[in-house]
Amino acid sequence: MKPKILIVDDEPDICKALAFLLKREGYSTTTANSGEDAIEKLKAEGFDIVITDIKMGKVDGMAVLEKAKELHPDIAVIMMTAFASIESAVDAMKRGATDYIVKPFHNEEIKITVKKAIEQKKLITENIALKQQISQRMACKDFITNSESMLKILETLEKVIPTKSNIMILGESGTGKGLMAEMIHCNSPRRDKSFISINCSAIPEGLLESELFGYKKGAFTGAVSDKLGLIPLAHEGTLFLDEIGDMPVNLQAKLLKVLETGEVYPLGDTKPKIADVRIISATNVDIENKIREGKFREDLYWRLNVIEIKIPPLRERKDDIEVIAKHFINKFSSEHKKIIKGIDKEAMSLLIAYSWPGNVRELGNVIERAVVLADSDYITVENLPDKLKMLKMVEHTAQPSTLKTYLSDYEKNLIIRLYNAHNRNKEQTAIALGIDLATLYRKLKKYGIEE
Ligand SMILES: Nc1ncnc2c1ncn2[C@@H]1O[C@H](COP(=O)(O)OP(=O)(O)OP(=O)(O)O)[C@@H](O)[C@H]1O
């Protein structure tokens, strides 16, 4: 294909002369007689090179340079300037222009400068592609565990990781589903290709479709250029579909078709793109229930759920708390430039006693906060949030003397446990306890759990 050049000058004769010369050299040329006109043209289509005069009306060559780079980061821009204002050309080079030519210029000079710019553009494009590749090859993060249930899961995974089988990861929010997906990709033969992750519940329905499948220029208003979808972008790599349970049903049908044919049709395109992708999906909702309600296609479920991994909540794998807490202490100590050697016994016993409704994510937050607050080498109970400190009160009331104190201690402990388990949400705690909200308020105050 011929390289495309946009020539911008407010003197139509210069535009015409340059277009004539460069066409003869085999380039495809377009002209614009103002900065505004140039920016419109840059928005509408892609160019390899822009040759622009610096001094123009309201929108000058500097503005064209800035916009061209913003719209097409790999574009080469050549500035034209009169000898008297050569300083501004130097300034333009600092802002990303590829070269400049001083008016009046010779034909030969133009030809050489354009040829050089084409070469340079090729290098810039290769560089951008390389940078993308490097950033795609992510560092393998460890999935830390010491619990028997998780070790068994990892053992099963070892057999599955080298294959192409789709995997569905189930588990409460914050249990590590995203981390596990990264770990699977990172250890699989697809590790050198893209790991593309998208949260199906975080993106509006219309946008999710164009993000996943891509579109052809002109497919809808605003589609000013072709866009490659995330599915074809993940070709030969891994696509992580988080919160798959929230994917709209019409998109589920389209995704199923992709899985069956290995082809993706971008919106408005009749030519498919190939997509050999391994899909890892994750959800924290009861997907079988969604199938019963007709909100999730059963045929898609079976395609995605070839291997099912259930990550237990942290409260059901207490053996993990200490090792993960230590991992977070190291991580956040170095991030916050503090030297924390560990956590004292009493504080650790509270971490183990707590129910962690937000799972590992919540443990991470608690440890980060503690690392920031710690004044000594070790994290102490003082550095933990109230919801954990309260558990200490439960322990200290363990030896009641009379039936009355026994019952009230029992009541207090139960309230504290459920209050924590519901993330200090009073409405939910009252429902769980089977009492009304006013009674709960009274009891929280009576037992000094809350002012
Ligand atoms: N076993 C683990 N070892 C080390 N870090 C972990 C572990 N499990 C989870 N994490 C960390 O906890 C945080 C939450 O994990 P992640 O985002 O993977 O959870 P998730 O289940 O995908 O959550 P959500 O359903 O809300 O998307 C991340 O920072 C992750 O790196």
The ligand as an SDF file (V2000), in Angstrom:
LIG
                    3D

 31 33  0  0  0  0  0  0  0  0999 V2000
   -3.3820  -16.7770   47.6290 N   0  0  0  0  0  0  0  0  0  0  0  0
   -3.0240  -15.5150   47.4510 C   0  0  0  0  0  0  0  0  0  0  0  0
   -1.7480  -15.1440   47.5680 N   0  0  0  0  0  0  0  0  0  0  0  0
   -1.3560  -13.8670   47.4010 C   0  0  0  0  0  0  0  0  0  0  0  0
   -2.2020  -12.8640   47.1140 N   0  0  0  0  0  0  0  0  0  0  0  0
   -3.5030  -13.1620   46.9770 C   0  0  0  0  0  0  0  0  0  0  0  0
   -3.9780  -14.5040   47.1280 C   0  0  0  0  0  0  0  0  0  0  0  0
   -5.3190  -14.5080   46.9160 N   0  0  0  0  0  0  0  0  0  0  0  0
   -5.6600  -13.2400   46.6390 C   0  0  0  0  0  0  0  0  0  0  0  0
   -4.5810  -12.4280   46.6730 N   0  0  0  0  0  0  0  0  0  0  0  0
   -4.5800  -10.9740   46.4430 C   0  0  0  0  0  0  0  0  0  0  0  0
   -5.8000  -10.4680   46.9760 O   0  0  0  0  0  0  0  0  0  0  0  0
   -6.3690   -9.4730   46.1270 C   0  0  0  0  0  0  0  0  0  0  0  0
   -7.7530   -9.9060   45.6670 C   0  0  0  0  0  0  0  0  0  0  0  0
   -7.6320  -11.0200   44.8020 O   0  0  0  0  0  0  0  0  0  0  0  0
   -8.4120  -11.1190   43.4000 P   0  0  0  0  0  0  0  0  0  0  0  0
   -8.6380   -9.7660   42.8190 O   0  0  0  0  0  0  0  0  0  0  0  0
   -7.6950  -12.1320   42.5780 O   0  0  0  0  0  0  0  0  0  0  0  0
   -9.8090  -11.6820   43.9350 O   0  0  0  0  0  0  0  0  0  0  0  0
  -11.1270  -12.0240   43.1100 P   0  0  0  0  0  0  0  0  0  0  0  0
  -11.6610  -13.2690   43.6870 O   0  0  0  0  0  0  0  0  0  0  0  0
  -10.8410  -11.9980   41.6500 O   0  0  0  0  0  0  0  0  0  0  0  0
  -12.0560  -10.7950   43.5180 O   0  0  0  0  0  0  0  0  0  0  0  0
  -13.3650  -10.2010   42.7420 P   0  0  0  0  0  0  0  0  0  0  0  0
  -14.3670  -11.3250   42.6690 O   0  0  0  0  0  0  0  0  0  0  0  0
  -13.8090   -9.0960   43.6350 O   0  0  0  0  0  0  0  0  0  0  0  0
  -12.8700   -9.7440   41.4010 O   0  0  0  0  0  0  0  0  0  0  0  0
   -5.3790   -9.2960   44.9950 C   0  0  0  0  0  0  0  0  0  0  0  0
   -4.5260   -8.2410   45.3280 O   0  0  0  0  0  0  0  0  0  0  0  0
   -4.6170  -10.6100   44.9600 C   0  0  0  0  0  0  0  0  0  0  0  0
   -3.3280  -10.4390   44.4290 O   0  0  0  0  0  0  0  0  0  0  0  0
  1  2  1  0
  2  3  1  0
  2  7  2  0
  3  4  2  0
  4  5  1  0
  5  6  2  0
  6  7  1  0
  6 10  1  0
  7  8  1  0
  8  9  2  0
  9 10  1  0
 10 11  1  0
 11 12  1  0
 11 30  1  0
 12 13  1  0
 13 14  1  0
 13 28  1  0
 14 15  1  0
 15 16  1  0
 16 17  2  0
 16 18  1  0
 16 19  1  0
 19 20  1  0
 20 21  2  0
 20 22  1  0
 20 23  1  0
 23 24  1  0
 24 25  2  0
 24 26  1  0
 24 27  1  0
 28 29  1  0
 28 30  1  0
 30 31  1  0
M  END
$$$$
